[in-house]
Every structure is written in C-alpha cells, then in structure tokens.
Amino acid sequence: MPHIVIKAVEGATERQIEEAAIQIADVIHKTLGKPAKYISVSYEGYAFGEWEGVYNEFVKDKDNVFVKPGYTNPKTFS
C-alpha cells in the first residue's frame, strides 16, 4: 500500500513509463509519508479507440478524481 495505476493512451516508451512510475512513487513517498518499500505503480496502455470507455468508467463525474483533465470529450480531447 499504496498501489497507483497509470492508465494512458499508448504511445510512451517503456523508459518513459518507468521514469513516470519512479517519479510518482517518489512523490507519494514524500507527500504522504509512505515508506518507498510499500509503494507500487503499474501501467495500463489503451488504444485510442478504447480511451472513451476508460474515461467514462474512471474519470467522468468521479468525486475521487482530484486533477480533472482539460477535456470533456474523450473522442476528440476537446
């Protein structure tokens, strides 16, 4: 605990994903005070056509999304 999941449209390299995961884990460690050995981060890549489903299930109208995206249409990102 905690476990963080990065969900994104595919396109990042494995190195970029790994670096993002390391930085996210470090932020969790520093801001929430959780020991690094208890933090895990995973990545789920989605095709562009799948993103609307991800957005609707995990982002749209969710009270636990503290940083909202700057779009409301996941098909066009506008």
Secondary structure as the mmCIF struct_conf table of DSSP 4:
data_model
#
loop_
_struct_conf.conf_type_id
_struct_conf.id
_struct_conf.beg_label_comp_id
_struct_conf.beg_label_asym_id
_struct_conf.beg_label_seq_id
_struct_conf.end_label_comp_id
_struct_conf.end_label_asym_id
_struct_conf.end_label_seq_id
STRN STRN1 HIS A 3 VAL A 9
BEND BEND1 GLU A 10 GLU A 10
HELX_RH_AL_P HELX_RH_AL_P1 GLU A 14 LEU A 32
HELX_RH_3T_P HELX_RH_3T_P1 ALA A 36 TYR A 38
STRN STRN2 SER A 40 TYR A 46
HELX_RH_3T_P HELX_RH_3T_P2 PHE A 48 GLU A 50
HELX_RH_AL_P HELX_RH_AL_P2 TRP A 51 PHE A 58
TURN_TY1_P TURN_TY1_P1 VAL A 59 ASP A 61
TURN_TY1_P TURN_TY1_P2 ASP A 63 ASN A 64
BEND BEND2 PHE A 66 VAL A 67
BEND BEND3 GLY A 70 GLY A 70
BEND BEND4 THR A 72 THR A 72
TURN_TY1_P TURN_TY1_P3 PRO A 74 PHE A 77
#
